[in-house]
Amino acid sequence: MEKAAAALGAACEVRPGMRRLLLTSLFLGAIFVAGVPVAFAVESLVNKKAPEFARRDLSGTSLDLRSFRGKVVLLNFWATWCAPCKLEMPVFTAWQRHYGPQGLQIIGISMDDGPEGVRSLVAKLKLNYPVVMGDARLGERYGGVLGLPMTYLIDRNGVVRAQFQGETDLNTMEKELKLFLVRR
Amino acid sequence: MIFGVLGRAGPISVLALLLAACLQMHAQGPFSAPSENSAFSIPQAQLIQPEELNRLLHTGGGEKPLVLQVGSRVLFAQAHIAGAEYCGPGSQAEGLQQLQNRVAPLSRTTFIVIYCGCCPWNRCPNAGPAFRLLHGLGFTRLKVLYLADNFGTGWVDKGYPVERSK
């Protein structure tokens, strides 16, 4: 690989200082292509800007996270096969009804493989907030959604303020939520 | 009054029932009871801890198990145990069929580790049915990776090697 970097460097007249960078890039590229085991970089999103995304929800309406700036957003990653997720969602529906007028917007992101079962569960639970289909790419942008449920609390400025993973105490989540609803 | 109706054994029976109910609630968390398909139903002796599996996979010499993920494809695509294969969700008939097809040509003495990690252990809908299928097929060297909360905290956060799907 060193030879390859040197050859490429020579061919492109790369300055010597750039050679290390080139070598590192080639190494990382090789890892990506070959699928060599790597440690997954886990970085907390708390106090960072929430990664933006735009998708169509289950009803076909376009949903852009940026358009919710000014609201407190509860971004909930879930799936139809996830038992604790299904226990949370009726509570989220009640919160959307109760806190919606104060500026809460809940958004569901289904991590199911396809939308078929998702549509029927959304109808069965009578969810009153939008649901979009997620995928591995979106999961990675949120630091790797490697277990469900996973919920992010995003403040009115689009900054992630809390992350709730797994079977969460919903009273704690509600308290945090209320704190950010009163802040303008 | 109740104790009087139940007789002398009444108080003890009522206390025993209350204690059993409390223990059950403690074991299962604050929500409703997990289904019989949950990973909770897998015998303790069949479990393997993340530390042990990582050691098996990354120390030379010993036999390395075939590692099969029996949960979500979307989660698998983000990160999975290096070298693991995706075999479909154990909670669905298609997933179990995929798993059955994968193991059909294998010797029943093949060392297999299955894992999911989609949800907290006692809520996982996939590992239990997948385990029962393989056990029923006669695999004798079968382990299930114990991931208490999920794959993220149980494996990835510990810095054990993972791959992403290409």
Boltz contact constraints between the chains, C-beta under 6 A:
constraints:
  - contact:
      token1: [A, 35]
      token2: [B, 163]
      max_distance: 6.0
  - contact:
      token1: [A, 35]
      token2: [B, 166]
      max_distance: 6.0
  - contact:
      token1: [A, 37]
      token2: [B, 82]
      max_distance: 6.0
  - contact:
      token1: [A, 37]
      token2: [B, 161]
      max_distance: 6.0
  - contact:
      token1: [A, 37]
      token2: [B, 163]
      max_distance: 6.0
  - contact:
      token1: [A, 39]
      token2: [B, 159]
      max_distance: 6.0
  - contact:
      token1: [A, 40]
      token2: [B, 79]
      max_distance: 6.0
  - contact:
      token1: [A, 40]
      token2: [B, 156]
      max_distance: 6.0
  - contact:
      token1: [A, 40]
      token2: [B, 162]
      max_distance: 6.0
  - contact:
      token1: [A, 42]
      token2: [B, 157]
      max_distance: 6.0
  - contact:
      token1: [A, 81]
      token2: [B, 91]
      max_distance: 6.0
  - contact:
      token1: [A, 81]
      token2: [B, 125]
      max_distance: 6.0
  - contact:
      token1: [A, 82]
      token2: [B, 119]
      max_distance: 6.0
  - contact:
      token1: [A, 83]
      token2: [B, 123]
      max_distance: 6.0
  - contact:
      token1: [A, 84]
      token2: [B, 123]
      max_distance: 6.0
  - contact:
      token1: [A, 87]
      token2: [B, 31]
      max_distance: 6.0
  - contact:
      token1: [A, 111]
      token2: [B, 74]
      max_distance: 6.0
  - contact:
      token1: [A, 113]
      token2: [B, 73]
      max_distance: 6.0
  - contact:
      token1: [A, 136]
      token2: [B, 74]
      max_distance: 6.0
  - contact:
      token1: [A, 136]
      token2: [B, 77]
      max_distance: 6.0
  - contact:
      token1: [A, 136]
      token2: [B, 78]
      max_distance: 6.0
  - contact:
      token1: [A, 139]
      token2: [B, 78]
      max_distance: 6.0
  - contact:
      token1: [A, 140]
      token2: [B, 78]
      max_distance: 6.0
  - contact:
      token1: [A, 144]
      token2: [B, 78]
      max_distance: 6.0
  - contact:
      token1: [A, 146]
      token2: [B, 75]
      max_distance: 6.0
  - contact:
      token1: [A, 146]
      token2: [B, 79]
      max_distance: 6.0
  - contact:
      token1: [A, 146]
      token2: [B, 151]
      max_distance: 6.0
  - contact:
      token1: [A, 146]
      token2: [B, 152]
      max_distance: 6.0
  - contact:
      token1: [A, 146]
      token2: [B, 156]
      max_distance: 6.0
  - contact:
      token1: [A, 147]
      token2: [B, 150]
      max_distance: 6.0
  - contact:
      token1: [A, 147]
      token2: [B, 151]
      max_distance: 6.0
  - contact:
      token1: [A, 147]
      token2: [B, 152]
      max_distance: 6.0
  - contact:
      token1: [A, 148]
      token2: [B, 118]
      max_distance: 6.0
  - contact:
      token1: [A, 148]
      token2: [B, 119]
      max_distance: 6.0
  - contact:
      token1: [A, 166]
      token2: [B, 120]
      max_distance: 6.0
  - contact:
      token1: [A, 166]
      token2: [B, 149]
      max_distance: 6.0
  - contact:
      token1: [A, 167]
      token2: [B, 29]
      max_distance: 6.0
  - contact:
      token1: [A, 167]
      token2: [B, 120]
      max_distance: 6.0
